[in-house]
């Protein structure tokens, strides 16, 4: 799922983000939630579906940035195999 940054009011909630961005609950990773990056500046992160990211990327809203959020998994090699 892509990650987006969005500028919202201080102390914003996931519900406010959904309303502001015109998204449905099914468009976001509700388990990830709305993550405050710099709440004093109103900067938050939200994981969204590919289709929601496409819609928001083409919108004329300068307060939204869309970024890749690649899955990070541990490697199969342990420290002992690095010799």
N, C-alpha and C positions, 0 to 999 in steps of 0.2 A: 504494500500500500504506500502511495506517495505521502510525504509529510509536507504540510504547509504551515507557513507562519502567517499570522494575521494580527492586525492591530485592532484591539477592542478596548472598551472602557476598563479602567482598573477594577479588579475583583470580578471580572467577567466569569460567566458560568458556561457550561457546555450548551445549555438551552439557549443562552443569548447568542453564542457563536452560530448555532444552527439557524436561528432566526435571521441574524445579520447576513449570513452567507447564502441563505435560501436553500439549506440542505435538510435532508430527512435523517433520522437516526440511522437508517440503513446505509447512508452515504459515508458514515464515519466509523472508526474503531472506538466504540463507546468504552471498551475496557482500557484503552490507552488514555482516553479522556482528553480534556483540554489542559495542556501542560503550560504553566506560567514560565516563560523564559526571562522576561523582565516586566513583571506586572506593574511596576511604577511607571514604565513607559508604554504599557498596554500591549506588550508583545507576547503572543502565545503560540503554541504549536498544537497541531491537530492532524491525526492520520485520517486520510480519506480514501475512498475507492478511486480506481483509475478514471472512471467516467466523471466523478465529481471533480477530480483534479483537472481534467480536460476542460470542463465547463468553466472552472474558476480561472484557469490559465488564460483563457481567451476573453475573459471579462476585463473591462477597463477599470479595474480596482487596483490602484497602486499600493494598497495596504495588504495585499495577499501575495505571498511568494510560494511557489511550488518547487519541492525538492525531492530527489530520490531518497528512499529510506531502505537501503538494502538489508537483507537479513544477515545477521552476523552469527556465525556458529563456530564452536571450537574446532580446531584442526584435529585430525585423527592421530597426528604425531605427538607423542609425549616428549618431555625433555630428554629422556634416556635414548631416544632414537635420533637425536641431533648429533651424535658423536660421529 
